[in-house]
Amino acid sequence: MKTRNIRCARRSALAAACVLCLAAGGAHATNGMNMEGYGPVSTGMGGASQAVDHGTAAMAQNPATLALMGSPARLDVAVGQLGPKVASSVPGMPTADSGGTSYLMPAFGYARRSGALTWGFGIFAQGGMGTEYSENSFMALGSGQPVRSELGVGRVLLPLAWQATPEFAIGGTLDYVWANLDLRMAASGAQLGGMVTGASGNLGGALPALGGAPWARIDFSDSNDFSGAAKATGWAAKLGFVWRAAPGVTLGGSYQFKTKLGDLKTGTAGATLSAPGGFADSGRMTVVDFQWPTMAALGVAWQASPALLVAADVKRIGWAGVMQSFKMRYDSAGMGGSVSFAMPQNWKDQTVTNLGLAWSANQQLTLRAGVNLADNPIPDAFVNPLFPATVKNHYTLGAGWAFTPAHELNLSYTYAPRVSVTNGQGVLITHKQQNVQVMYTARF
């Protein structure tokens, strides 16, 4: 009876973890929109992951490293707290501080070795970005309503790794991807008109009259911290390898394919267009062809001594292929007709360097440190205060405590110093960030 109760409790815990992960929204900007690291073991080492055993978070980075797993099976349950601090300002106006300063992100992974194969299941937040400005800030342009954005992307991952030889393994994942977006944006009538790429019907005929309006708004938001008014799902995949090149030296690499997401859509009346003078219309907003980019990565790990592990990765994230513009189409449910918008982004591909080390103080305690070095993928002129994915370098610390041979706690802390840019409209945008991750591991 006691064994049965333990098994039931374990199944209940797993079910609860899965529900929490599926409800989780995305992260906020780090390496562009990508997380600086997945799981506290990798993140504590600056995000280095391609050639080190860092648990089931391997599914989100290099799935071949699952073959490095030392136990027959492993369960990881984690939660992260992301703390962005964003502010926007223009001369002569009070600074607008973003109220979006704390976001929780659960994660879950399970892996089991069966002979030369390691398989599993995981749910991880991929990344995202967002801000929240009050209705009294200059960002609202006098509309009297708050301005916000929240984009989240997550994955359900099915990994498989094959130990082809004692020194070489390959792996891959099939990923079910979901994306959510909320957007409450105010722009002058002229700014809105400058984003229009096409219009039709009665709505198209009404747009010229809005050109001189002090503000016009695009709104779609479900006011839920764990979802968005516009939703999409799709698929992706990644491949990786890991090779023990010499005693104490391991090489690894992976390639993440671009997603195949459907267009993000609200309900038929889930979005509104509004302007002064009583103009208001409801309809469907469609974000056209938003995708997560390719990412290629190579890494090396060196066991410098029995107690010291040193790791380094280089990643290339293909933002230029997916973030040239943010395209939307609004289909009116009341007035009739449609209007298409394009918000120029012109992101550049981003190179990220991850450097980290782990020192085993004893059989129970491991200490970690690292740096994550990157450039800002967004040209200053195109940075939007609603999507300020501008932080560059990250400095990380971590620790692991194996309180029994089968049970372990790991945590990491990330600090991203302030980055300031002035965009083409003269808005000064600052962004810094502190993140924390905690993970419980059971081996069996």
ZAMARGU-4260 file (C-alpha; in steps of 0.2 Angstrom, whole numbers, plus 5000, padded with zeros to 4 digits):
<rodrens>
0) 5000/5000/5000 | 5014/5012/5004 | 5023/5009/4987 | 5006/5012/4978 | 5004/5028/4987
5) 5021/5034/4983 | 5018/5030/4964 | 5001/5039/4964 | 5009/5054/4972 | 5023/5054/4959
10) 5010/5053/4945 | 5001/5067/4953 | 5016/5078/4954 | 5021/5074/4936 | 5003/5079/4930
15) 5004/5095/4940 | 5021/5100/4933 | 5014/5096/4915 | 4999/5107/4918 | 5010/5121/4924
20) 5022/5120/4910 | 5008/5120/4897 | 5000/5135/4905 | 5017/5145/4905 | 5020/5160/4895
25) 5036/5164/4887 | 5052/5172/4893 | 5057/5190/4891 | 5071/5196/4880 | 5089/5190/4884
30) 5099/5184/4868 | 5086/5193/4857 | 5071/5184/4862 | 5080/5168/4866 | 5084/5162/4883
35) 5102/5165/4889 | 5102/5147/4895 | 5090/5133/4898 | 5090/5125/4915 | 5101/5131/4930
40) 5116/5120/4926 | 5119/5127/4909 | 5113/5145/4914 | 5125/5145/4929 | 5139/5142/4916
45) 5134/5156/4905 | 5123/5146/4895 | 5136/5133/4889 | 5127/5117/4884 | 5133/5109/4868
50) 5146/5097/4876 | 5141/5095/4894 | 5128/5085/4903 | 5116/5097/4910 | 5100/5086/4912
55) 5084/5086/4902 | 5087/5104/4897 | 5097/5096/4883 | 5081/5094/4874 | 5080/5113/4872
60) 5099/5115/4866 | 5109/5099/4860 | 5098/5083/4862 | 5113/5072/4859 | 5120/5077/4876
65) 5106/5066/4884 | 5118/5052/4880 | 5130/5059/4893 | 5117/5055/4907 | 5125/5045/4920
70) 5109/5037/4928 | 5096/5025/4919 | 5082/5039/4921 | 5081/5057/4926 | 5067/5069/4931
75) 5069/5088/4931 | 5056/5100/4938 | 5061/5118/4937 | 5054/5136/4939 | 5062/5152/4933
80) 5059/5170/4938 | 5063/5183/4925 | 5065/5201/4931 | 5067/5213/4916 | 5068/5232/4920
85) 5063/5242/4905 | 5060/5261/4904 | 5057/5273/4890 | 5058/5292/4889 | 5057/5307/4878
90) 5063/5325/4882 | 5051/5335/4892 | 5040/5320/4898 | 5041/5309/4913 | 5050/5293/4911
95) 5038/5278/4907 | 5043/5263/4917 | 5037/5246/4911 | 5027/5237/4925 | 5032/5220/4918
100) 5046/5216/4930 | 5042/5198/4936 | 5037/5183/4926 | 5037/5165/4932 | 5042/5151/4920
105) 5040/5132/4924 | 5049/5119/4915 | 5049/5100/4915 | 5059/5086/4908 | 5060/5067/4909
110) 5073/5055/4901 | 5077/5037/4901 | 5091/5026/4894 | 5086/5010/4886 | 5102/5002/4879
115) 5110/5013/4867 | 5095/5024/4866 | 5089/5038/4877 | 5072/5045/4875 | 5061/5057/4885
120) 5048/5071/4885 | 5049/5089/4890 | 5041/5106/4891 | 5051/5122/4890 | 5048/5140/4887
125) 5058/5145/4871 | 5058/5164/4874 | 5049/5180/4870 | 5048/5198/4875 | 5036/5211/4882
130) 5033/5227/4892 | 5018/5236/4901 | 5016/5255/4902 | 5003/5264/4911 | 4988/5274/4904
135) 4996/5289/4911 | 5013/5287/4902 | 5018/5296/4886 | 5017/5279/4878 | 4998/5280/4879
140) 4998/5297/4869 | 4983/5303/4879 | 4972/5288/4875 | 4968/5285/4893 | 4972/5266/4891
145) 4987/5256/4895 | 5000/5250/4882 | 5008/5233/4883 | 5015/5218/4873 | 5018/5201/4878
150) 5025/5188/4866 | 5028/5170/4872 | 5034/5154/4863 | 5035/5137/4871 | 5039/5119/4865
155) 5034/5102/4870 | 5049/5091/4865 | 5051/5073/4861 | 5070/5069/4861 | 5079/5053/4855
160) 5098/5051/4857 | 5108/5036/4850 | 5125/5031/4857 | 5133/5026/4841 | 5150/5022/4848
165) 5157/5024/4866 | 5164/5040/4860 | 5151/5047/4848 | 5132/5050/4850 | 5119/5059/4839
170) 5102/5065/4844 | 5086/5075/4838 | 5070/5082/4844 | 5053/5084/4837 | 5045/5099/4844
175) 5027/5105/4845 | 5028/5124/4846 | 5015/5136/4853 | 5015/5155/4852 | 5004/5168/4861
180) 5004/5187/4859 | 4995/5201/4867 | 4997/5219/4860 | 4989/5235/4866 | 4998/5249/4856
185) 4995/5268/4854 | 5002/5277/4839 | 4998/5294/4831 | 4986/5293/4816 | 5001/5298/4805
190) 5012/5284/4812 | 4998/5271/4810 | 4996/5277/4792 | 5014/5274/4789 | 5013/5256/4794
195) 4998/5252/4782 | 5003/5241/4768 | 4985/5238/4761 | 4967/5241/4765 | 4950/5237/4758
200) 4931/5239/4760 | 4923/5252/4772 | 4937/5251/4784 | 4949/5255/4771 | 4939/5270/4766
205) 4938/5277/4784 | 4957/5276/4787 | 4962/5293/4778 | 4951/5302/4791 | 4962/5295/4805
210) 4978/5302/4798 | 4977/5318/4808 | 4971/5310/4824 | 4982/5312/4840 | 4981/5294/4843
215) 4975/5278/4836 | 4975/5261/4845 | 4977/5243/4840 | 4971/5232/4855 | 4971/5213/4857
220) 4974/5206/4875 | 4966/5192/4885 | 4973/5199/4902 | 4980/5182/4906 | 4998/5180/4912
225) 4999/5163/4904 | 4992/5165/4887 | 4988/5178/4874 | 4973/5184/4863 | 4982/5179/4847
230) 4988/5161/4846 | 4997/5149/4835 | 5004/5131/4835 | 5016/5122/4824 | 5031/5111/4823
235) 5050/5112/4823 | 5065/5100/4825 | 5083/5100/4830 | 5098/5089/4827 | 5114/5087/4837
240) 5130/5077/4840 | 5142/5075/4854 | 5160/5067/4853 | 5173/5062/4866 | 5187/5068/4856
245) 5201/5064/4869 | 5202/5060/4887 | 5194/5074/4896 | 5189/5083/4880 | 5171/5083/4873
250) 5165/5092/4857 | 5147/5095/4853 | 5136/5104/4841 | 5118/5106/4836 | 5106/5114/4823
255) 5089/5121/4827 | 5077/5122/4811 | 5066/5137/4809 | 5048/5134/4815 | 5033/5130/4805
260) 5020/5140/4815 | 5003/5145/4808 | 4998/5163/4808 | 4994/5170/4826 | 4975/5174/4826
265) 4963/5181/4838 | 4945/5177/4839 | 4933/5185/4825 | 4930/5199/4837 | 4945/5198/4848
270) 4954/5214/4842 | 4949/5232/4841 | 4954/5248/4831 | 4950/5264/4840 | 4953/5283/4838
275) 4946/5299/4846 | 4929/5305/4841 | 4920/5289/4844 | 4929/5278/4831 | 4929/5260/4836
280) 4928/5244/4827 | 4931/5225/4832 | 4937/5211/4822 | 4951/5198/4820 | 4969/5202/4821
285) 4981/5190/4812 | 5000/5191/4814 | 5007/5184/4798 | 5021/5172/4796 | 5029/5175/4813
290) 5042/5161/4815 | 5057/5156/4827 | 5074/5157/4819 | 5087/5144/4815 | 5101/5142/4827
295) 5118/5134/4824 | 5130/5130/4839 | 5146/5122/4842 | 5154/5119/4859 | 5168/5111/4869
300) 5170/5105/4887 | 5187/5101/4895 | 5188/5092/4911 | 5204/5102/4917 | 5205/5092/4933
305) 5194/5080/4943 | 5185/5095/4951 | 5185/5108/4937 | 5175/5108/4921 | 5178/5122/4908
310) 5165/5124/4894 | 5163/5136/4879 | 5150/5137/4865 | 5147/5149/4850 | 5130/5151/4843
315) 5123/5160/4828 | 5105/5164/4829 | 5096/5168/4812 | 5085/5183/4817 | 5087/5191/4800
320) 5077/5177/4792 | 5062/5180/4803 | 5062/5197/4810 | 5063/5209/4795 | 5045/5216/4799
325) 5031/5212/4810 | 5016/5210/4799 | 4998/5210/4804 | 4981/5210/4796 | 4965/5216/4804
330) 4948/5210/4797 | 4934/5220/4802 | 4919/5211/4810 | 4908/5226/4811 | 4912/5239/4798
335) 4918/5227/4784 | 4935/5227/4775 | 4952/5224/4781 | 4969/5233/4783 | 4987/5226/4783
340) 5001/5233/4794 | 5020/5231/4794 | 5031/5236/4808 | 5049/5237/4802 | 5061/5227/4813
345) 5076/5224/4802 | 5085/5212/4815 | 5102/5206/4812 | 5109/5188/4814 | 5116/5187/4832
350) 5132/5179/4838 | 5132/5173/4856 | 5148/5166/4865 | 5145/5156/4881 | 5159/5153/4893
355) 5158/5144/4909 | 5166/5133/4923 | 5160/5121/4936 | 5170/5117/4952 | 5165/5102/4962
360) 5169/5107/4980 | 5165/5090/4986 | 5154/5075/4981 | 5138/5086/4986 | 5142/5104/4981
365) 5146/5111/4964 | 5149/5129/4961 | 5147/5137/4944 | 5151/5154/4935 | 5150/5160/4917
370) 5147/5174/4905 | 5136/5175/4890 | 5142/5188/4877 | 5131/5194/4863 | 5128/5209/4852
375) 5111/5218/4851 | 5102/5211/4835 | 5091/5226/4833 | 5097/5242/4824 | 5095/5257/4836
380) 5083/5266/4824 | 5071/5251/4824 | 5070/5247/4842 | 5051/5248/4847 | 5048/5252/4866
385) 5035/5238/4866 | 5048/5225/4860 | 5065/5231/4867 | 5075/5214/4865 | 5091/5224/4867
390) 5101/5217/4882 | 5119/5211/4877 | 5130/5203/4890 | 5125/5192/4904 | 5135/5187/4920
395) 5130/5171/4928 | 5132/5161/4945 | 5126/5144/4950 | 5126/5130/4962 | 5121/5112/4964
400) 5118/5102/4980 | 5116/5083/4979 | 5108/5080/4996 | 5107/5062/4992 | 5114/5051/4978
405) 5097/5052/4969 | 5091/5069/4973 | 5098/5086/4969 | 5094/5105/4969 | 5102/5117/4956
410) 5100/5136/4955 | 5107/5150/4944 | 5107/5169/4944 | 5109/5180/4929 | 5113/5198/4928
415) 5112/5208/4912 | 5118/5226/4914 | 5108/5240/4907 | 5108/5244/4889 | 5102/5261/4882
420) 5097/5265/4864 | 5089/5279/4856 | 5077/5274/4842 | 5072/5284/4826 | 5058/5293/4834
425) 5070/5300/4848 | 5064/5288/4861 | 5077/5283/4874 | 5075/5265/4879 | 5084/5257/4893
430) 5084/5238/4898 | 5092/5228/4911 | 5088/5211/4918 | 5090/5199/4933 | 5084/5181/4931
435) 5084/5166/4943 | 5081/5147/4940 | 5079/5133/4952 | 5078/5115/4948 | 5074/5099/4957
440) 5081/5083/4950 | 5077/5065/4954 | 5088/5050/4947 | 5081/5032/4947
</rodrens>
